[in-house]
Amino acid sequence: MFKDVQGKGFSLTFQNGLTIYVWFGYGNFCQNNMMHYNRNVNLANYELKSKDAEIAVWDESERCFKTDTFIDCENNTVKGYLSADEVADLINKVKNYN
């Protein structure tokens, strides 16, 4: 399943019950971290882009974050400033996790 995350990114939920969140908007650990956020922006005409992104992995069956299973996040639930290639690799790992 695909899901928009508050106009700041997206999530993908896989058949194995894991969800990966990919955020690259205001307040996330990415190039846009300190960007001014205006809730009145018409998102249909707005292009949000960033050279890097923050990710988190959620396990619905255990109701907890599993980010550190896939990448060292230094005792945090998220990992920031990842390149597109790093995010793509993590998406594949999360999708194929048993």
N, C-alpha and C positions, 0 to 999 in steps of 0.2 A: 504494500500500500504506500502511496505517496501522500505527503501531507505538507502544506505550507506552515511555517512556523513564524507567525506574527509578522510576515513580510520581511523577516530577517534571515531566512534560510529555509531549509526543508528537512524532512525526515523520511526515512525508508524503513518500513517494517517488513521483515522476511518471514517465511513459513516456519523458521526455527524459533519464532517468538522474540527475536532480538530486533531492536530498533536503533538505527544510527541517526543521530541528529547532526546536521551540518549547518552551522550558523556563521554568518559573515556580515552582520549588521552592527548598528550602534550598540556599544556596551559589550560586545563579544571580543574574545581574545583573537583579534585579527587587525588588518590594516585600518578598518573602520571603527576601531575601539572608541575613539574620542570624537567621532563624527557627530555633528549636530543631528538630532532626530526630531522630525516634525510629524506628529501624528495626523496632521491635516493634508499631507502629501497624497495625491491621487496615485495609488500604487499601480493602477492600470497603465499609467504613462511614465512610470519611474523605473529606471534600471539600476538595481543595486549590484555592484560588483566589487571584488576585492582580490588581491593577489594571494591571499591565504584565508584560512577558516579555522573555526573552533569546532571540535567534535565531542560527542558524548555517546555512549552506548548504554541502552537500557534493556534489562531483561524483564519482560512482562510477567513471566511465570514466578520469578523470585522477587519481583517488585523492588529491584535495586539496580544501581548502576554497575556496569561490567566493563567500563572503559579501560581500566588497568589490566584486564585480561588480554587486551589487544595492543596496548601501547603504554609505555611508562608515563604516567601522568602525575608523578610525584605526590602521591596521597591526595589527589584531587579527583573530582568526578568528571572533569573535562580536560581536554588537551587543546591548546591553542597554537596559532601561527603555523598551521600545516599547509603545505603546498597542495595544488590540485592532484599531483601524482601520489602524494602521501595519502590524501583522502580517498582516492580511487583504490589504492591498495587496501586500506582499512575497510572500505565498503565490501570488497571481495572477501576479506577475512571474516567479517561479521556474517555475511551471507552464507558462507560455507562452514561456519562453526557448528559443531554437534554437541 
